Amino acid sequence: MSDHPTPLTICRAFLEAWTSHDMNTAARYVAEDVRFDGPIQHSTGIELYMDGLAPFAQTVTGLKVLAAFGDDNRALIIHEVTTALFGTVTMAELFTVKNGKIQAHRATFDTYELRKAGAGQAEAEPATA
């Protein structure tokens, strides 16, 4: 048995960190050349990845893990995040881990609440001629 944390352990710790607004701890689990694919953003590199995650993370007020599975290289976590701006968003996240760091992250979630919030903000702004 290995003394190294499993990909699932690493990814759950990452999830707990960023949803608790601890971006410094979250970044410790991420590889420098991480690749991210999601419904709103695609990025390569830790700086773009963390910069893209931080604004959303700041809106999170709660986390509920619904299911979590892993093997020697990957982790799949399905969870709900409750946010101040968007309500509850259900997400499925597939992570690939190498050498104890998240190398790739694919997030899937319904963007309806985010789009609805964005439309509400746009409607609230006065029109300019």
C-alpha positions as CSV (number, residue, x, y, z in Angstrom):
1,M,0.0,0.0,0.0
2,S,1.3,3.5,-0.9
3,D,1.9,6.3,1.6
4,H,1.0,8.8,-1.1
5,P,-2.5,10.4,-1.2
6,T,-4.8,9.0,-3.8
7,P,-6.1,11.2,-6.6
8,L,-9.5,11.2,-4.9
9,T,-8.0,12.4,-1.6
10,I,-6.1,15.2,-3.5
11,C,-9.1,16.3,-5.4
12,R,-11.5,16.3,-2.4
13,A,-8.9,18.4,-0.5
14,F,-8.7,20.8,-3.5
15,L,-12.5,21.1,-3.6
16,E,-12.8,21.7,0.1
17,A,-10.1,24.4,-0.1
18,W,-11.4,26.4,-3.0
19,T,-15.1,26.2,-1.8
20,S,-13.8,27.5,1.6
21,H,-12.2,30.4,-0.2
22,D,-8.7,29.2,0.7
23,M,-7.1,29.7,-2.8
24,N,-3.5,29.4,-1.5
25,T,-4.2,25.9,-0.2
26,A,-6.2,24.9,-3.3
27,A,-3.3,26.0,-5.6
28,R,-0.9,23.6,-3.8
29,Y,-2.8,20.7,-5.3
30,V,-2.5,22.0,-8.9
31,A,0.2,21.4,-11.4
32,E,1.9,24.3,-13.1
33,D,0.7,23.2,-16.5
34,V,-2.8,22.2,-15.6
35,R,-5.4,22.1,-18.4
36,F,-9.0,23.1,-17.6
37,D,-12.1,22.6,-19.8
38,G,-15.4,23.9,-18.6
39,P,-18.6,25.4,-20.0
40,I,-17.4,28.9,-19.5
41,Q,-13.6,28.8,-19.7
42,H,-10.8,26.7,-21.1
43,S,-7.3,27.4,-19.9
44,T,-3.7,26.0,-19.6
45,G,-1.4,26.9,-16.7
46,I,-2.0,27.4,-13.0
47,E,-2.2,31.2,-13.1
48,L,-5.1,31.3,-15.6
49,Y,-6.7,28.4,-13.9
50,M,-6.7,29.9,-10.4
51,D,-7.6,33.4,-11.8
52,G,-10.6,31.9,-13.5
53,L,-11.7,29.9,-10.4
54,A,-11.2,32.6,-7.8
55,P,-14.2,34.9,-8.6
56,F,-16.6,31.9,-8.6
57,A,-15.1,30.5,-5.4
58,Q,-15.8,33.8,-3.6
59,T,-19.5,33.4,-4.3
60,V,-19.6,29.9,-2.7
61,T,-21.5,29.6,0.6
62,G,-21.8,25.8,0.9
63,L,-20.6,22.5,-0.5
64,K,-22.4,19.1,-0.6
65,V,-20.5,16.1,-2.2
66,L,-23.1,13.8,-3.8
67,A,-20.7,11.1,-5.0
68,A,-16.9,10.6,-5.4
69,F,-15.0,7.9,-7.2
70,G,-11.3,7.5,-8.1
71,D,-8.7,5.2,-9.4
72,D,-4.9,5.4,-9.7
73,N,-4.9,8.4,-12.0
74,R,-8.3,10.1,-11.9
75,A,-11.1,11.3,-9.6
76,L,-14.7,12.0,-10.4
77,I,-16.6,14.2,-7.9
78,I,-20.3,15.1,-8.3
79,H,-21.3,17.9,-5.9
80,E,-23.6,20.8,-5.3
81,V,-22.1,24.2,-4.5
82,T,-24.4,26.8,-3.0
83,T,-23.6,30.4,-4.1
84,A,-24.6,33.8,-3.1
85,L,-25.2,34.9,-6.7
86,F,-26.5,31.8,-8.5
87,G,-28.2,29.6,-5.9
88,T,-27.2,25.9,-6.0
89,V,-25.2,24.6,-8.9
90,T,-24.7,20.8,-9.4
91,M,-21.4,20.0,-10.9
92,A,-19.6,16.9,-12.2
93,E,-15.8,17.3,-12.2
94,L,-13.3,14.8,-13.6
95,F,-9.7,15.3,-12.6
96,T,-6.5,13.7,-13.8
97,V,-3.7,13.6,-11.2
98,K,0.0,12.9,-11.9
99,N,2.8,13.1,-9.3
100,G,0.3,14.2,-6.6
101,K,-0.9,17.3,-8.6
102,I,-4.0,18.0,-10.7
103,Q,-2.9,17.9,-14.3
104,A,-6.3,18.1,-16.0
105,H,-9.7,19.2,-14.8
106,R,-13.0,18.9,-16.8
107,A,-16.0,20.5,-15.2
108,T,-19.6,20.0,-16.4
109,F,-22.5,21.9,-15.0
110,D,-25.7,23.6,-16.2
111,T,-24.9,27.2,-16.8
112,Y,-28.6,28.3,-16.7
113,E,-28.4,30.0,-13.3
114,L,-25.2,31.8,-14.2
115,R,-26.6,33.0,-17.5
116,K,-29.8,34.1,-15.8
117,A,-27.9,36.1,-13.2
118,G,-25.8,37.7,-16.0
119,A,-29.0,38.6,-17.9
120,G,-30.4,40.2,-14.7
121,Q,-27.2,42.3,-14.2
122,A,-27.4,43.4,-17.9
123,E,-31.0,44.4,-17.5
124,A,-30.3,46.4,-14.3
125,E,-27.7,48.5,-16.1
126,P,-29.0,51.7,-17.7
127,A,-28.9,51.6,-21.5
128,T,-26.6,54.1,-23.2
129,A,-27.4,55.8,-26.5
